Amino acid sequence: MVVAWHRPTRAVIHTKAITENVKNEVDRLPKGKELFAVVKANGYGHGAIQTAEAAVAGGASGFCVSNLDEGIELREAGFTQPILVLNMVPIDALTLAVAHDLSITVGNQEWLNEAAEFLSDRGINHPLSLHLKVDTGMGRIGFTTPKDAVSAVTFIQHSSVLHWEGIYTHFSTADQADDTYWKLQQKRFIEMIDAMPELPRYIHVSNSATALWHDEPIGNMIRFGVAMYGLNPSGHALAETYPLQPALELVSELIQVKQLAKGEGIGYGKTYTTSEAEWIGTIPIGYADGWLRKMQGFSVLVEGNFCEIVGRVCMDQIMVRLPHEFSIGTKVTLIGKNHGQEVTMQAVADHIDTIHYEVACVLGTRIPREYQD
Ligand SMILES: *Cc1c(COP(=O)(O)O)cnc(C)c1O
């Protein structure tokens, strides 16, 4: 896997924006409620380590990741805060979880049985910390009945190789105006909590959307993800509770500028033909960078001008229609602000019928991430 440093295309990450987004949320939390920064998927494409550093500067006291390797990446970078893996991990990797002091999610008894047996056979020096996942309506991992959850907790408490550190659930509609289903999920979680013989160190239910829009009395920790990158979890549906600052800009340069005569074809399949003499610029980014073929027809910013992407998006290049000649090397903004105009990640998501989470995550590893305060 190479990063294309010798190409002008860059994702510029403003770490101060992340720090401030986290700080604004931490300042709103009731005393004693912690914020864990969700830095899974390489910090939603922003870079896990740099994002984690920025989040700590804003007051985050722990992290959530999606798999063991992401947790190990943070440990190897020197982070000593609690790290929760939001999923089960393969049994034969559990000694790594213990060695790196990573907390793991458990969602069913079968996994728990195997984990206990495996770790008992291994002679580990401290128990594996577990967060019990309760499925209150996502239909994903997790215990669905209080009976099963309580018996899992009892099982953990009777094991010398397991430690019960947390219990949590995840809401599926926290980013919608209608909170009927959210309330049902909350009710189910409270029933689970009420059934427990005792409670663990961490109880947590809030993703960004719940933290921003729901008056959530349950829990002593929140899992703050997309909002810390400055993105509104609901897209357009709900107004931001406080201004979120987008952390990512995607920029490049014009590497060729030419005037084509009327009637010339642009790109594979000749899907665009110049209707008059037109200035056409080429930019070194394409679908191999996560700038998908569906981006055809969208616009990039050149000196504050919205310039349409004409012709098909290639693997490594796109062509845009310029209002007039620009010199080679002129800056192009694909996401972010440019001469008073702005292209948001939300606008990109709208153009390709998806959510900004996906736009951020699919930005290719080939694009260098450059960090600015
Ligand atoms: C990804 C994830 C989060 C963070 O969600 P955001 O909407 O990005 O805040 C929280 N909890 C779980 C279980 C997740 O998988």
The ligand as an SDF file (V2000), in Angstrom:
LIG
                    3D

 15 15  0  0  0  0  0  0  0  0999 V2000
  -19.6180    3.8210   15.2350 C   0  0  0  0  0  0  0  0  0  0  0  0
  -20.2830    3.6560   16.5330 C   0  0  0  0  0  0  0  0  0  0  0  0
  -20.5080    4.7610   17.3550 C   0  0  0  0  0  0  0  0  0  0  0  0
  -20.2500    6.1940   16.9090 C   0  0  0  0  0  0  0  0  0  0  0  0
  -21.3320    6.6200   16.1300 O   0  0  0  0  0  0  0  0  0  0  0  0
  -21.4150    8.1170   15.5830 P   0  0  0  0  0  0  0  0  0  0  0  0
  -22.7300    8.1920   14.9260 O   0  0  0  0  0  0  0  0  0  0  0  0
  -20.2870    8.2580   14.6110 O   0  0  0  0  0  0  0  0  0  0  0  0
  -21.2550    9.0010   16.7610 O   0  0  0  0  0  0  0  0  0  0  0  0
  -21.0320    4.5450   18.6130 C   0  0  0  0  0  0  0  0  0  0  0  0
  -21.3330    3.2950   19.0290 N   0  0  0  0  0  0  0  0  0  0  0  0
  -21.1610    2.2140   18.2550 C   0  0  0  0  0  0  0  0  0  0  0  0
  -21.5300    0.8810   18.7730 C   0  0  0  0  0  0  0  0  0  0  0  0
  -20.6370    2.3580   16.9790 C   0  0  0  0  0  0  0  0  0  0  0  0
  -20.4790    1.2770   16.2020 O   0  0  0  0  0  0  0  0  0  0  0  0
  1  2  1  0
  2  3  1  0
  2 14  2  0
  3  4  1  0
  3 10  2  0
  4  5  1  0
  5  6  1  0
  6  7  2  0
  6  8  1  0
  6  9  1  0
 10 11  1  0
 11 12  2  0
 12 13  1  0
 12 14  1  0
 14 15  1  0
M  END
$$$$
